[in-house]
Amino acid sequence: MVSINNKEEIAPKPQNNDNEVVLSVNGVSKRFCRDLKKSLFYGVQDIAAEVLGIREKGDKLRPKEFWALDNVSFELRRGEALGLVGKNGSGKSTLLRVIAGLIKPDTGFVEVNGRVAPLIALGAGFNPILTGRENIYANMSILGLSKKEIDERFDEVLDFAEIGDAIDSPVQTYSSGMAARLGFASAIHTEPDILLIDEVLAVGDVKFQAKCHRKLSELRKQGTAFILVSHNPQVILGVCDISVYLLKGKWIMSGDTTSVMSQYEKDLFETTEQESLRVINRLPDTNVNTSTLKIVCVNFKDESGNILNHLISGERAFIEIICKAQEVFENLVIRVIFYELQGGTNIVQFLCNSNDDTQLQMQKGQNRIVIDMPYVCFKPGLYSMKVFIRKDSLFTLDYIESFNFKVDSSGNMSSCDFFQPRSWSITSE
């Protein structure tokens, strides 16, 4: 079983029962069927077997089935905030639904110590014919509160949701944002021990979002544990100290959020087409006619002159283009164009010495062209570079059509389109 219990880097929490395990997920697996007819048949078959008490252990796939979750285990302690990360289809939302008790796992089990409030598809459970007031009572009672407890908290819920007189109107007249705000307000005022949050922190406008974050911070200090799913890495990094990384339903790694997010982002840029990653020393296989200049080699190098297998965002790098010339060239035009392989055909960077008012002369024989990049500006990913050497703005002597390379990051660059050199300081006036 994967146990997440590193307490050293967790934010301060209440002193009482800090080490109390409020959630234990033990070898949970869940399978689904891709075929609707077979899914309905399997459903009827499973219900009948359950009623008769003869249902077999669900550890094998039947035709057209797949594992949405496959033997996932972890623990969550009081006051911890845990992020679930992974690509679409990794099983994150399925796992939240299993924890919330909305669906049963096929194998394994979940142990919950306390009240669970799922912030999943906010407002989806409301009855559209009932008023907001009636839905508050229905929703909070489902989450385990008595009528007396709801009466005591009703004004707080109404004040937090900010829907005013619409509280006595049918929910079907609400906008999606109003329904979501009411759902959020209802869930967080149940004083849950565990909050399950699935892509719902973008509720309402910026002001209301800030209000939601303040409330979540308050609950965290009171000992509420979170499990958060979001495709916004900055949300995960800002809220969660620990994370679990899922891929195709399987547990990949867990630990401090920075390490998990770095591995997740790195995996996003991996490709199965390894033959396309000609990173260094790519020799040209195409020449333009019988040119008097030939590109022999293209490299990336570091400050010590070592050839780089890949670039790192924010670090210094040199593009080295080695050429052989059969004559002297007085004023060469060198163009280097960068494309992001996963971003279509858009140019992400264009370098040209003539644009920089720099004249370059080449002597007869072997020459080395060096482009100094004090900071690699690219975010992590896969890129392609084109190199053109021209005698003037039109006459091409030689070129490299495609030189593919990879960029990594030594830190986190979530939500960044480029690397920004910077430094930080605080001064007291």
Summary of the structure (lengths in Angstrom):
residues: 429
radius of gyration: 28.9
end to end distance: 53.1
largest distance: 93.2
contacts: 1289
relative contact order: 0.11
helix: 26%
strand: 34%
